[in-house]
Amino acid sequence: MIGIDIINIDKIARIIDKWGEKFLNRIFSQKEIEYCENKKNSYQCYAVRFAVKEAFYKAYNHIYGWKAIEMSSCRKPGVNILDERLKREIDNFKIKLSTSHIKNIGIAIVSLSKS
C-alpha cells in the first residue's frame, strides 16, 4: 500500500501564523513541535510532517487522528506509531518513508507492506 502527499509550504505557514499553538498542538506531537521549532525554516519542517501524516493515512486507508503518528528525524526519516490501537493493527507491517522539499513544495511518500 502506498500513499503520497504534496503540500504547499506557504499554506501551512499561513495556517500556523493564524492559529499558532492551537493548530500545532492539534496536529503535531510534542517531539515534532520541538524538532521543528529548532529549525531555521520551521514552516518547511511542519509542512513535510503534515504531508507524512496525510500520506500515511492514504496508504493505510484508515484515519486514527493527527497525533496517532509522528515523523522521526529528517536525516533518516521514519514513522513512529503513537496510538496503541493503530500500533497493534499494523504491528506486522514494514513502513518505508521518503520525503523531500524545494522552495515552497513538500512531498511525502509512505509505503506499508506486510513483513
C-alpha positions in Angstrom: 0.0 0.0 0.0 1.4 3.4 -1.0 0.3 6.9 0.0 1.7 10.2 -1.4 1.0 13.8 -0.4 2.3 17.0 -1.8 1.9 20.2 0.2 2.3 24.0 -0.3 4.6 25.2 2.4 3.2 28.8 2.3 -0.3 27.4 3.0 1.0 25.7 6.2 2.8 28.9 7.2 -0.4 30.9 6.8 -2.3 28.4 9.0 0.4 28.4 11.7 0.6 32.2 11.6 -3.2 32.4 12.0 -3.8 29.6 14.6 -0.4 29.3 16.3 -0.2 26.8 19.1 -3.8 25.7 18.8 -3.1 24.3 15.3 0.4 22.9 16.2 -0.9 21.1 19.3 -3.8 19.6 17.4 -1.7 18.2 14.6 1.8 17.5 15.9 3.3 15.6 18.7 5.4 17.5 21.3 8.6 15.9 19.8 7.6 17.1 16.3 7.0 20.6 17.6 10.3 20.8 19.5 12.2 19.5 16.5 10.6 21.9 14.0 10.9 24.9 16.3 14.7 24.4 16.4 15.0 24.5 12.6 15.8 27.6 10.6 12.7 27.1 8.4 10.2 25.6 10.8 7.3 26.0 8.3 9.0 23.7 5.9 9.6 21.2 8.7 6.0 21.3 9.8 4.7 21.0 6.2 6.7 17.9 5.5 5.5 16.3 8.7 1.9 17.2 7.8 2.4 15.6 4.3 3.8 12.4 6.1 0.6 12.1 8.1 -1.6 12.6 5.0 0.5 10.1 3.0 0.4 7.5 5.8 -3.4 7.6 6.1 -3.7 7.4 2.3 -1.6 4.3 2.4 -3.4 2.7 5.3 -6.8 3.9 4.3 -8.0 4.4 7.8 -7.6 7.5 10.0 -6.7 7.4 13.7 -6.1 11.1 14.1 -3.3 13.6 13.5 -1.3 12.7 16.6 -1.5 8.9 16.2 1.7 9.0 14.3 4.8 11.2 14.2 7.7 11.6 11.8 11.0 10.9 13.3 14.3 12.6 12.3 14.8 14.1 8.8 18.2 12.6 8.4 16.8 9.1 8.3 13.0 9.7 8.2 10.7 7.2 9.8 7.2 7.0 11.3 6.6 6.4 15.0 3.2 4.9 15.8 1.9 6.6 19.0 -1.7 5.3 19.1 -1.8 1.8 20.8 -4.7 0.5 18.7 -3.0 1.5 15.5 0.3 0.0 16.7 -1.5 -3.4 17.2 -3.1 -3.2 13.8 0.0 -2.6 11.8 2.4 -4.5 14.1 3.3 -6.8 11.2 3.7 -4.0 8.6 7.0 -2.6 7.4 6.8 1.2 7.0 9.0 3.0 4.5 9.0 6.7 4.2 10.6 9.2 1.8 10.3 13.0 2.0 11.6 15.9 0.0 11.1 19.7 -0.3 12.1 22.6 -2.5 11.3 26.2 -2.0 7.5 26.1 -1.5 6.7 22.5 -2.0 7.0 19.5 0.3 6.3 15.9 -0.5 6.0 12.6 1.4 5.6 9.0 0.2 4.7 6.2 2.6 4.8 2.5 1.8 3.2 -0.1 4.0 3.9 -3.8 3.4 3.4 -6.9 5.4 6.6 -8.2 6.9 
